[in-house]
Amino acid sequence: MSEHDAAPARSQPAPSNLVMRVLAALVLAPLTIAVAYVGGWLWALLVTLVSIGLFAEWLMVVGAGSAALTGAGTITIAMMGACVAFGALKTAIIVGCVGGAIVTLIARGKFVWAATGFAYAAAALLASILVRKDLVNGFSALMFVLLVVWATDIGGYFAGRSIGGPKLWPRVSPKKTWAGALGGFVASLAVAGGFAACGLGKAVPLLLVSAILSVVSALGDLFESAVKRRFDVKDSSHLIPGHGGLMDRLDGFVAAILMAWIIGFLRHGVHSAGSGLMVW
């Protein structure tokens, strides 16, 4: 996602790289949707593994990837995922606080960056599982967030590639353009329109929510780009062909799912965040 706004032709991805991006997406997107549909422990397991990967990549990006630090974070995130999956949210939060403190102590000189990375991964874990756990609207809410993020990404890529123009924030992400940002935003509104047309929510609230999530997703993308630029790193890893690492692929989703859970929580409480997001 950090490269979705390609600038002029000279900076566009090579055709082979674009093909790899498309092929990877064609494999990963249906798999993600299938696991999200099943939900339960299977979705919690996927989210837990991805969150562990996010934390490990973050440590590598900031130059703090020691075995002890990675191991402490991995164990803590795994325990949190298991707790949330089986309904022990309070225990998960306690485990997270204790584990986060241990991670911070182990990190020493990099404690700020390590603590931030742990909070980043833990937030992605909790929000992703809790939104899906809503028995009534969990799946539709999760799909809404995923599709808004994907539409923002894809719309931004093609608008930025075809239109070009002024850069959005060249110091942080030289390839992103204002045209791309607007293209992604408009594409996200189309997702809201589609959900409303299918009777999965009211048009005006969904348009407002999709607008918020799209902007937050773009900011999450910029945040990850800023971290990588701070440490002079191009990709967080080479795990996903054509996309880079998990952080590169999920930067916008992490921000969007956290905001989605906050909106749902404020409206319908901890365990009905999906309904709080979709039912107005």
C-alpha positions as CSV (number, residue, x, y, z in Angstrom):
1,M,0.0,0.0,0.0
2,S,2.9,2.3,0.6
3,E,3.5,2.5,-3.2
4,H,-0.1,2.7,-4.5
5,D,0.3,6.2,-5.8
6,A,2.8,5.8,-8.5
7,A,4.1,9.1,-9.8
8,P,4.9,9.8,-13.5
9,A,5.9,7.0,-15.9
10,R,9.6,7.0,-14.8
11,S,8.5,5.9,-11.3
12,Q,5.9,3.3,-12.2
13,P,6.4,-0.3,-11.1
14,A,7.9,-2.5,-13.8
15,P,5.3,-4.6,-15.5
16,S,6.6,-7.8,-13.9
17,N,6.2,-6.2,-10.5
18,L,2.7,-5.1,-11.3
19,V,1.9,-8.7,-12.4
20,M,3.3,-10.0,-9.1
21,R,1.2,-7.5,-7.2
22,V,-2.0,-8.6,-9.0
23,L,-1.3,-12.3,-8.6
24,A,-0.5,-12.0,-4.9
25,A,-3.7,-10.0,-4.4
26,L,-5.8,-12.6,-6.3
27,V,-4.5,-15.3,-3.9
28,L,-4.5,-13.3,-0.6
29,A,-7.8,-11.4,-0.9
30,P,-10.1,-14.5,-1.4
31,L,-8.2,-16.3,1.3
32,T,-8.7,-13.4,3.7
33,I,-12.4,-13.1,2.9
34,A,-12.9,-16.9,3.4
35,V,-11.2,-16.9,6.8
36,A,-13.1,-13.8,7.8
37,Y,-16.4,-15.4,6.8
38,V,-15.7,-18.5,8.9
39,G,-14.6,-16.2,11.8
40,G,-14.2,-17.6,15.3
41,W,-10.8,-19.1,16.3
42,L,-9.7,-19.4,12.6
43,W,-9.9,-15.6,12.1
44,A,-8.3,-15.0,15.5
45,L,-5.5,-17.3,14.5
46,L,-4.9,-15.6,11.2
47,V,-5.0,-12.1,12.9
48,T,-2.6,-13.3,15.7
49,L,-0.1,-14.6,13.2
50,V,-0.3,-11.4,11.1
51,S,0.1,-9.2,14.2
52,I,3.2,-11.2,15.3
53,G,4.5,-10.6,11.8
54,L,3.8,-6.9,12.0
55,F,5.7,-6.6,15.3
56,A,8.7,-8.6,13.9
57,E,8.8,-6.4,10.8
58,W,8.5,-3.2,12.8
59,L,11.5,-4.3,15.0
60,M,13.5,-5.0,11.8
61,V,12.6,-1.6,10.3
62,V,13.7,0.3,13.4
63,G,16.8,-1.7,14.0
64,A,15.7,-3.4,17.2
65,G,15.1,-7.0,16.1
66,S,16.9,-8.9,18.8
67,A,15.8,-12.5,19.5
68,A,14.8,-11.6,23.1
69,L,12.7,-8.7,22.1
70,T,11.0,-10.5,19.2
71,G,10.4,-13.5,21.4
72,A,8.8,-11.5,24.2
73,G,6.5,-9.7,21.8
74,T,5.6,-12.9,20.0
75,I,4.6,-14.7,23.2
76,T,2.6,-11.8,24.4
77,I,0.7,-11.2,21.2
78,A,0.0,-14.9,20.9
79,M,-1.4,-15.0,24.4
80,M,-3.5,-11.9,23.8
81,G,-4.9,-13.5,20.6
82,A,-5.9,-16.6,22.4
83,C,-7.5,-14.7,25.3
84,V,-9.6,-12.5,23.0
85,A,-10.6,-15.4,20.8
86,F,-12.1,-17.2,23.7
87,G,-13.8,-14.1,25.3
88,A,-11.3,-13.2,27.9
89,L,-10.8,-9.6,26.8
90,K,-9.8,-8.2,30.3
91,T,-7.2,-10.9,30.6
92,A,-5.9,-10.1,27.1
93,I,-5.5,-6.4,28.2
94,I,-3.7,-7.4,31.4
95,V,-1.4,-9.7,29.4
96,G,-0.8,-6.9,26.9
97,C,0.1,-4.4,29.5
98,V,2.6,-6.7,31.3
99,G,4.1,-8.0,28.0
100,G,4.3,-4.4,26.7
101,A,6.3,-3.4,29.8
102,I,8.6,-6.3,29.4
103,V,9.2,-5.5,25.7
104,T,9.9,-1.9,26.7
105,L,12.5,-2.9,29.3
106,I,14.2,-5.4,27.0
107,A,14.5,-2.7,24.2
108,R,16.5,-0.3,26.3
109,G,17.8,2.4,24.0
110,K,15.1,1.6,21.4
111,F,12.3,1.5,24.0
112,V,10.1,4.2,22.4
113,W,10.2,2.5,19.0
114,A,9.7,-0.9,20.5
115,A,6.8,0.2,22.6
116,T,5.2,1.9,19.6
117,G,5.6,-1.2,17.5
118,F,4.1,-3.4,20.1
119,A,1.1,-1.0,20.6
120,Y,0.7,-0.9,16.8
121,A,0.6,-4.7,16.5
122,A,-1.6,-5.2,19.6
123,A,-4.1,-2.6,18.4
124,A,-4.4,-4.4,15.1
125,L,-4.9,-7.7,16.9
126,L,-7.6,-6.5,19.2
127,A,-9.6,-4.3,16.8
128,S,-9.6,-7.0,14.0
129,I,-10.8,-9.7,16.3
130,L,-13.4,-7.6,18.2
131,V,-15.0,-6.2,15.1
132,R,-15.5,-9.7,13.7
133,K,-16.8,-11.1,17.0
134,D,-20.0,-9.2,16.7
135,L,-22.5,-12.0,16.0
136,V,-24.9,-9.9,14.1
137,N,-22.9,-7.6,11.9
138,G,-19.3,-8.6,12.5
139,F,-18.7,-10.1,9.0
140,S,-20.4,-7.3,7.1
141,A,-18.5,-4.6,9.2
142,L,-15.2,-6.3,8.6
143,M,-15.8,-6.6,4.9
144,F,-16.8,-3.0,4.8
145,V,-13.5,-1.9,6.3
146,L,-11.5,-4.3,4.1
147,L,-13.2,-3.1,0.9
148,V,-12.9,0.6,1.8
149,V,-9.2,0.1,2.4
150,W,-8.7,-1.9,-0.8
151,A,-10.7,0.7,-2.8
152,T,-8.7,3.5,-1.3
153,D,-5.5,1.7,-2.3
154,I,-6.6,0.6,-5.8
155,G,-8.3,3.9,-6.6
156,G,-5.3,5.8,-5.4
157,Y,-2.9,3.7,-7.4
158,F,-4.7,4.1,-10.7
159,A,-5.6,7.8,-10.3
160,G,-2.0,8.7,-9.3
161,R,-0.6,6.6,-12.1
162,S,-2.8,8.0,-14.8
163,I,-3.2,11.6,-13.7
164,G,0.0,12.4,-11.7
165,G,0.3,16.0,-10.7
166,P,1.4,17.6,-7.5
167,K,2.9,15.4,-4.7
168,L,0.9,14.8,-1.6
169,W,3.9,14.8,0.8
170,P,7.2,14.4,-1.1
171,R,9.4,14.3,2.0
172,V,7.6,11.3,3.4
173,S,6.3,9.5,0.3
174,P,7.6,10.9,-3.0
175,K,5.3,8.8,-5.2
176,K,2.0,9.8,-3.7
177,T,0.0,12.5,-5.4
178,W,-3.0,14.6,-4.6
179,A,-4.8,13.1,-7.6
180,G,-4.2,9.6,-6.2
181,A,-5.5,10.7,-2.7
182,L,-8.6,12.0,-4.3
183,G,-9.1,8.9,-6.5
184,G,-8.8,6.6,-3.5
185,F,-11.2,8.7,-1.5
186,V,-13.8,8.7,-4.3
187,A,-13.4,4.9,-4.8
188,S,-14.1,4.4,-1.1
189,L,-17.4,6.2,-1.4
190,A,-18.4,3.8,-4.1
191,V,-18.0,1.0,-1.6
192,A,-20.4,2.7,0.8
193,G,-22.8,3.2,-2.1
194,G,-22.7,-0.5,-3.0
195,F,-23.3,-1.6,0.6
196,A,-26.3,0.8,0.9
197,A,-27.7,-0.4,-2.5
198,C,-27.5,-4.0,-1.2
199,G,-29.5,-3.0,1.9
200,L,-26.5,-3.4,4.3
201,G,-26.8,0.0,5.8
202,K,-28.1,3.5,5.3
203,A,-26.4,5.5,2.5
204,V,-25.6,8.8,4.3
205,P,-24.0,7.2,7.5
206,L,-22.1,4.7,5.4
207,L,-20.8,7.4,3.1
208,L,-19.6,9.4,6.2
209,V,-18.0,6.3,7.8
210,S,-16.3,5.3,4.5
211,A,-14.9,8.9,4.1
212,I,-13.5,8.7,7.6
213,L,-12.0,5.3,7.2
214,S,-10.5,6.2,3.8
215,V,-8.8,9.2,5.2
216,V,-7.5,7.3,8.2
217,S,-6.3,4.5,5.9
218,A,-4.3,7.0,3.9
219,L,-2.9,8.5,7.0
220,G,-1.9,5.0,8.2
221,D,-0.1,4.6,4.9
222,L,1.8,7.8,5.4
223,F,2.6,7.0,9.0
224,E,4.3,3.7,7.9
225,S,6.1,5.5,5.1
226,A,7.4,8.1,7.6
227,V,8.7,5.4,9.8
228,K,10.5,3.6,7.0
229,R,12.0,6.9,5.7
230,R,13.2,7.7,9.2
231,F,15.2,4.5,9.2
232,D,16.0,4.6,5.4
233,V,14.1,1.4,4.7
234,K,12.3,0.8,1.4
235,D,10.2,-2.3,2.3
236,S,9.4,-3.7,5.7
237,S,10.3,-7.2,4.3
238,H,10.0,-9.2,1.1
239,L,7.3,-11.6,2.4
240,I,4.6,-10.8,-0.1
241,P,5.7,-10.9,-3.8
242,G,5.2,-7.4,-5.4
243,H,4.0,-5.8,-2.2
244,G,6.9,-6.0,0.2
245,G,6.0,-6.9,3.8
246,L,3.0,-7.1,6.0
247,M,3.5,-3.5,7.2
248,D,3.6,-2.4,3.5
249,R,0.4,-4.3,2.8
250,L,-1.6,-3.6,6.0
251,D,-0.6,-0.1,7.0
252,G,-3.9,1.4,5.9
253,F,-5.9,-1.5,7.3
254,V,-4.4,-1.3,10.7
255,A,-5.4,2.4,11.0
256,A,-8.8,1.9,9.5
257,I,-9.8,-1.2,11.6
258,L,-8.8,0.6,14.8
259,M,-10.9,3.6,13.8
260,A,-13.8,1.3,12.8
261,W,-13.7,-0.4,16.2
262,I,-13.6,3.0,18.0
263,I,-16.6,4.2,16.1
264,G,-18.5,0.9,16.7
265,F,-17.5,0.8,20.4
266,L,-18.6,4.4,21.1
267,R,-22.0,3.5,19.6
268,H,-22.8,0.0,20.6
269,G,-20.1,-1.1,23.1
270,V,-17.1,-3.5,23.1
271,H,-18.7,-6.6,21.8
272,S,-21.1,-5.1,19.3
273,A,-18.7,-2.8,17.5
274,G,-19.7,-4.3,14.1
275,S,-23.3,-3.3,14.6
276,G,-22.2,0.1,15.9
277,L,-20.3,0.7,12.6
278,M,-23.0,-0.6,10.3
279,V,-26.4,0.1,11.9
280,W,-27.5,3.7,12.2
